[in-house]
Amino acid sequence: MKDPISISILELAIIAQDSNAKETFQKTKEIAQHADNLGYKRFWLAEHHNMAHVASSATVVLIGYIASQTKDIRVGSGGIMLPNHSPLIVAEQFGTLETLYPNRIDLGLGRAPGTDQATAEAIRKDFFEQAQRFPQNVTKLQDYFSAENAVAKVRAFPAEGTNVPIWILGSSTESAALAAAYGLPYAFAGHFAPRQMIQAFEFYRENFQPSEFLDKPKTMACVNIIAADTNEEAERLSTSLYQMFLNLIRNDRKGLQPPVDSLYEIMSEEERFHVNQMTACTFTGNKEQLIIDLKKFIDYARVDELMATSPIFDHQAKLKSIHITKEVIDDINNI
């Protein structure tokens, strides 16, 4: 019998139009608590920099805040962009979090800067050199978390011996190759770059090397999910998501926009093409529609876990979407 699929949340902490970071932090806390009460498995936050509409730049601080405000849900990074940081500092930070919130912390790692080139260089002058050293720095991080590092000259306290679970994040077969070689779980960013997802998962499974951390492949797909009572309402709510990607293409850094009646009036044909490519793994609809669509996707992608991001302008509508999504996954698991 197939194991039930779990559902988690990737929260981008996007600041909505006419809102601010403080309000966004409050809403992020409420979303996490709602997900915790519903039985979601993980709540991850992403690292982005120099983006006026994204409030999660100090990702580790926000992870600690959310962990302190929830009870059971695992809290982590989706992800920490490792080339921005010293592996020693990351180990100390996440070792501290794991010590404060035992068995509730995840560490998802990416190799992109999470920002533009100029900001990447402002964060770390040798960022691009460190990006090339990503595999070696993952190994360093694993060493710092290991109890066996006790004999090393450089040690990470209180990380040593905590063995914080590490996930490799990515959107290509390159990241899949690293996760497979290291015997680590693999999460794919299907919510904005789905093109290579199936190919990457297949490569990962075929090349997976068992490790002390994992004896068989473990995959997670992150997708966009917008749920509502009716298909029509879900479609309208989803126009905020499509506007977000449109603004990304235009390099127009706006907060999350309210829904619109027609996307065709605000997008050119070329823009629609690019937005549709980026959002190909977007699922919208009522409960019945999502059961059909998500089950088909889960069976096709053969994923072990699903993670949802839901950029919805109205806070109450977003909480409702999260509730409906959990019901959808529960029903799929009972089919």
C-alpha positions as CSV (number, residue, x, y, z in Angstrom):
1,M,0.0,0.0,0.0
2,K,1.3,3.4,-1.0
3,D,2.2,5.8,1.9
4,P,-0.1,8.8,2.3
5,I,1.1,12.0,0.7
6,S,1.8,14.9,3.1
7,I,1.0,18.5,2.4
8,S,3.2,21.5,3.5
9,I,3.4,25.2,2.9
10,L,6.0,27.4,1.3
11,E,5.3,30.9,2.6
12,L,6.9,33.7,0.5
13,A,5.8,36.4,3.0
14,I,4.8,38.7,0.1
15,I,3.7,42.1,1.2
16,A,0.3,42.9,-0.3
17,Q,-0.5,46.3,-1.9
18,D,-1.1,49.0,0.7
19,S,0.3,46.7,3.4
20,N,3.7,46.6,5.2
21,A,6.3,44.1,6.6
22,K,4.8,44.2,10.2
23,E,1.3,43.3,9.0
24,T,2.9,40.6,6.7
25,F,4.7,39.0,9.7
26,Q,1.4,38.9,11.7
27,K,-0.4,37.3,8.7
28,T,2.5,34.8,8.3
29,K,2.2,33.8,11.9
30,E,-1.6,33.3,11.5
31,I,-1.1,31.2,8.4
32,A,1.5,29.0,10.2
33,Q,-0.8,28.6,13.2
34,H,-3.7,27.7,10.9
35,A,-1.6,25.2,9.1
36,D,-0.4,23.7,12.4
37,N,-3.9,23.2,13.6
38,L,-4.9,21.6,10.4
39,G,-2.1,19.1,10.5
40,Y,0.2,20.4,7.7
41,K,3.6,18.8,7.9
42,R,6.0,21.6,7.1
43,F,6.1,25.4,7.0
44,W,9.0,26.7,5.0
45,L,10.2,30.3,4.4
46,A,12.3,31.5,1.5
47,E,15.4,33.7,1.4
48,H,15.1,36.8,-0.9
49,H,17.0,40.0,-0.8
50,N,16.5,43.6,-2.1
51,M,12.8,43.0,-2.9
52,A,10.5,45.6,-1.3
53,H,7.5,43.4,-1.5
54,V,9.1,40.3,0.1
55,A,9.4,40.3,3.9
56,S,11.5,37.1,4.4
57,S,15.0,38.5,3.9
58,A,16.1,37.6,7.4
59,T,14.9,34.1,6.9
60,V,16.5,32.5,10.0
61,V,14.9,35.2,12.3
62,L,11.5,34.6,10.8
63,I,11.9,30.8,11.1
64,G,12.6,31.2,14.8
65,Y,9.6,33.5,15.3
66,I,7.2,31.1,13.5
67,A,8.6,28.1,15.4
68,S,8.0,29.9,18.7
69,Q,4.3,30.6,17.7
70,T,3.4,27.0,16.6
71,K,3.4,23.6,18.3
72,D,3.8,20.6,16.0
73,I,4.5,21.7,12.4
74,R,8.0,21.5,11.2
75,V,9.5,24.9,10.3
76,G,12.3,25.5,8.0
77,S,13.9,27.2,5.0
78,G,12.8,26.8,1.4
79,G,15.5,27.7,1.2
80,I,18.7,29.2,2.7
81,M,20.8,30.2,-0.3
82,L,24.1,28.7,0.9
83,P,26.5,30.7,-1.3
84,N,25.3,33.8,0.6
85,H,26.5,32.4,3.9
86,S,29.4,30.7,5.7
87,P,28.5,27.0,6.4
88,L,29.7,27.5,10.0
89,I,27.2,30.3,10.6
90,V,24.4,28.4,9.0
91,A,25.2,25.4,11.2
92,E,25.3,27.6,14.4
93,Q,22.0,29.2,13.5
94,F,20.1,26.0,12.6
95,G,21.7,24.1,15.5
96,T,20.4,26.8,17.8
97,L,16.9,26.5,16.3
98,E,17.0,22.7,16.6
99,T,18.0,23.0,20.2
100,L,15.2,25.4,21.0
101,Y,12.6,23.4,18.9
102,P,13.7,19.8,18.9
103,N,12.7,17.6,15.9
104,R,10.8,20.5,14.3
105,I,13.5,22.2,12.1
106,D,14.3,21.6,8.4
107,L,17.1,23.1,6.4
108,G,16.4,23.4,2.7
109,L,19.5,24.6,0.7
110,G,19.7,26.4,-2.6
111,R,22.6,27.6,-4.6
112,A,21.0,30.7,-6.3
113,P,21.4,34.1,-4.7
114,G,17.7,34.8,-4.2
115,T,18.3,38.3,-5.7
116,D,19.9,40.2,-8.6
117,Q,23.6,40.2,-9.4
118,A,24.5,43.5,-7.8
119,T,22.8,42.5,-4.5
120,A,24.4,39.1,-4.6
121,E,27.8,40.8,-4.7
122,A,26.8,43.2,-1.9
123,I,25.9,40.2,0.2
124,R,29.1,38.4,-0.5
125,K,31.9,39.6,-2.8
126,D,32.9,36.0,-3.8
127,F,29.3,34.8,-4.2
128,F,29.8,33.3,-7.7
129,E,32.9,31.5,-6.5
130,Q,30.9,30.1,-3.5
131,A,28.1,29.0,-5.8
132,Q,30.6,26.8,-7.6
133,R,31.6,25.4,-4.2
134,F,28.1,24.6,-3.3
135,P,28.6,20.8,-3.1
136,Q,31.7,21.2,-0.9
137,N,29.9,23.6,1.4
138,V,27.0,21.2,1.8
139,T,29.6,18.6,2.9
140,K,31.0,21.2,5.4
141,L,27.6,21.8,6.8
142,Q,26.9,18.1,7.2
143,D,30.2,17.8,9.1
144,Y,29.4,20.6,11.5
145,F,26.0,19.0,12.3
146,S,27.7,15.6,12.9
147,A,28.7,14.4,16.4
148,E,31.9,13.1,14.7
149,N,33.0,16.6,14.2
150,A,34.0,16.7,17.9
151,V,37.7,16.0,17.0
152,A,37.8,18.8,14.4
153,K,39.7,22.1,14.9
154,V,36.6,24.1,13.9
155,R,33.4,23.1,15.5
156,A,29.8,24.5,15.4
157,F,28.0,24.9,18.7
158,P,25.3,24.1,19.5
159,A,24.9,22.4,16.1
160,E,27.2,19.5,16.8
161,G,25.3,16.3,17.0
162,T,21.9,17.8,16.1
163,N,21.9,16.4,12.5
164,V,19.4,18.9,11.3
165,P,17.6,17.4,8.2
166,I,19.0,18.9,5.0
167,W,17.0,19.1,1.8
168,I,18.5,20.0,-1.6
169,L,16.3,22.5,-3.4
170,G,16.4,23.1,-7.1
171,S,14.8,23.6,-10.5
172,S,17.1,21.5,-12.8
173,T,18.7,18.2,-13.2
174,E,21.9,19.7,-11.8
175,S,20.4,20.0,-8.3
176,A,18.8,16.6,-8.7
177,A,22.3,15.1,-9.4
178,L,23.7,16.6,-6.2
179,A,20.8,15.4,-4.1
180,A,21.1,11.9,-5.5
181,A,24.9,11.7,-5.1
182,Y,24.6,12.9,-1.4
183,G,21.7,10.7,-0.6
184,L,19.6,13.6,0.5
185,P,15.9,14.4,0.0
186,Y,15.1,16.6,-3.0
187,A,12.5,19.4,-3.4
188,F,11.7,20.9,-6.8
189,A,10.6,24.5,-7.3
190,G,7.7,23.7,-9.5
191,H,5.8,26.8,-8.4
192,F,7.9,29.1,-10.6
193,A,10.2,26.9,-12.8
194,P,8.4,23.6,-13.6
195,R,9.9,22.8,-17.0
196,Q,12.5,20.2,-15.9
197,M,10.6,18.9,-12.9
198,I,9.7,15.4,-14.2
199,Q,13.1,14.9,-15.8
200,A,14.8,16.0,-12.6
201,F,12.7,13.7,-10.4
202,E,13.5,10.7,-12.7
203,F,17.2,11.5,-12.8
204,Y,17.2,11.8,-9.0
205,R,15.4,8.5,-8.5
206,E,17.6,6.6,-11.0
207,N,20.9,7.9,-9.6
208,F,20.1,8.0,-5.9
209,Q,22.8,6.7,-3.6
210,P,21.7,5.6,-0.1
211,S,23.3,7.4,2.7
212,E,23.3,7.6,6.5
213,F,20.5,10.1,6.2
214,L,18.2,8.4,3.7
215,D,17.9,4.8,2.5
216,K,15.7,5.5,-0.5
217,P,14.8,8.6,-2.7
218,K,12.5,11.2,-1.2
219,T,10.9,13.8,-3.4
220,M,8.8,16.9,-2.8
221,A,7.2,19.1,-5.4
222,C,6.3,22.7,-4.6
223,V,3.3,23.9,-6.7
224,N,0.9,26.8,-6.6
225,I,-2.6,25.9,-5.2
226,I,-5.5,28.3,-5.1
227,A,-8.6,26.8,-3.6
228,A,-12.1,28.3,-3.0
229,D,-15.7,27.2,-2.7
230,T,-16.2,27.6,-6.5
231,N,-14.0,27.2,-9.5
232,E,-14.9,30.7,-10.6
233,E,-13.9,32.2,-7.2
234,A,-10.6,30.3,-7.3
235,E,-9.9,31.5,-10.8
236,R,-10.4,35.1,-9.8
237,L,-8.2,34.8,-6.7
238,S,-5.5,33.3,-8.9
239,T,-5.2,36.5,-10.9
240,S,-3.1,37.9,-8.1
241,L,-0.6,35.1,-8.6
242,Y,-0.5,35.7,-12.4
243,Q,0.0,39.4,-11.8
244,M,2.9,38.7,-9.5
245,F,4.7,36.7,-12.3
246,L,3.8,39.4,-14.8
247,N,5.4,42.0,-12.6
248,L,8.5,39.8,-12.3
249,I,8.8,39.6,-16.0
250,R,8.5,43.3,-16.3
251,N,10.9,43.9,-13.4
252,D,8.1,45.9,-11.8
253,R,8.5,45.4,-8.1
254,K,5.0,45.8,-6.7
255,G,3.3,44.3,-3.7
256,L,0.8,41.5,-4.2
257,Q,-2.0,43.0,-6.3
258,P,-5.8,42.5,-5.8
259,P,-7.6,40.2,-8.2
260,V,-8.7,41.5,-11.6
261,D,-11.6,40.6,-13.9
262,S,-9.5,39.9,-16.9
263,L,-5.8,39.1,-17.3
264,Y,-6.0,39.4,-21.0
265,E,-6.5,43.1,-20.8
266,I,-3.2,43.7,-18.9
267,M,-0.9,41.2,-20.6
268,S,0.6,41.0,-24.1
269,E,0.6,37.7,-26.0
270,E,4.4,37.3,-25.3
271,E,3.9,38.0,-21.6
272,R,1.1,35.5,-21.4
273,F,3.4,32.9,-23.0
274,H,6.1,33.4,-20.4
275,V,3.7,33.7,-17.4
276,N,2.0,30.5,-18.5
277,Q,5.4,28.7,-18.7
278,M,6.4,29.8,-15.2
279,T,3.0,28.9,-13.7
280,A,2.4,25.6,-15.5
281,C,2.2,23.8,-12.1
282,T,-0.7,25.9,-10.8
283,F,-3.8,24.2,-9.5
284,T,-7.0,26.3,-9.0
285,G,-10.5,25.3,-8.3
286,N,-13.0,24.0,-5.7
287,K,-12.5,20.9,-3.6
288,E,-13.9,18.5,-6.2
289,Q,-11.8,19.9,-9.0
290,L,-8.6,19.9,-7.0
291,I,-9.0,16.3,-6.0
292,I,-9.1,15.3,-9.6
293,D,-6.2,17.6,-10.7
294,L,-3.9,17.1,-7.8
295,K,-4.3,13.3,-7.7
296,K,-3.5,13.2,-11.4
297,F,-0.4,15.3,-10.8
298,I,0.8,13.3,-7.7
299,D,0.4,10.0,-9.7
300,Y,2.2,11.4,-12.7
301,A,5.1,13.1,-10.8
302,R,5.4,10.2,-8.3
303,V,6.2,12.6,-5.5
304,D,6.4,11.6,-1.8
305,E,5.4,15.0,-0.5
306,L,3.6,18.1,-1.8
307,M,4.2,21.7,-0.8
308,A,1.9,24.5,-1.7
309,T,2.4,28.2,-2.1
310,S,-0.7,30.3,-2.4
311,P,-0.2,34.0,-3.2
312,I,-3.7,35.2,-2.5
313,F,-4.4,38.9,-1.8
314,D,-7.2,38.5,0.7
315,H,-6.0,37.1,4.0
316,Q,-9.2,35.3,4.9
317,A,-9.5,33.8,1.4
318,K,-5.9,32.5,1.8
319,L,-6.7,30.8,5.1
320,K,-9.8,29.2,3.5
321,S,-7.7,28.0,0.6
322,I,-5.3,26.4,3.0
323,H,-8.2,24.7,4.8
324,I,-9.7,23.4,1.6
325,T,-6.3,22.2,0.3
326,K,-5.8,20.1,3.4
327,E,-9.2,18.5,2.9
328,V,-8.3,17.8,-0.7
329,I,-5.1,15.9,0.3
330,D,-6.9,14.0,3.0
331,D,-9.5,12.9,0.5
332,I,-6.9,11.9,-2.0
333,N,-5.1,9.8,0.6
334,N,-8.4,8.0,1.3
335,I,-9.1,7.1,-2.3
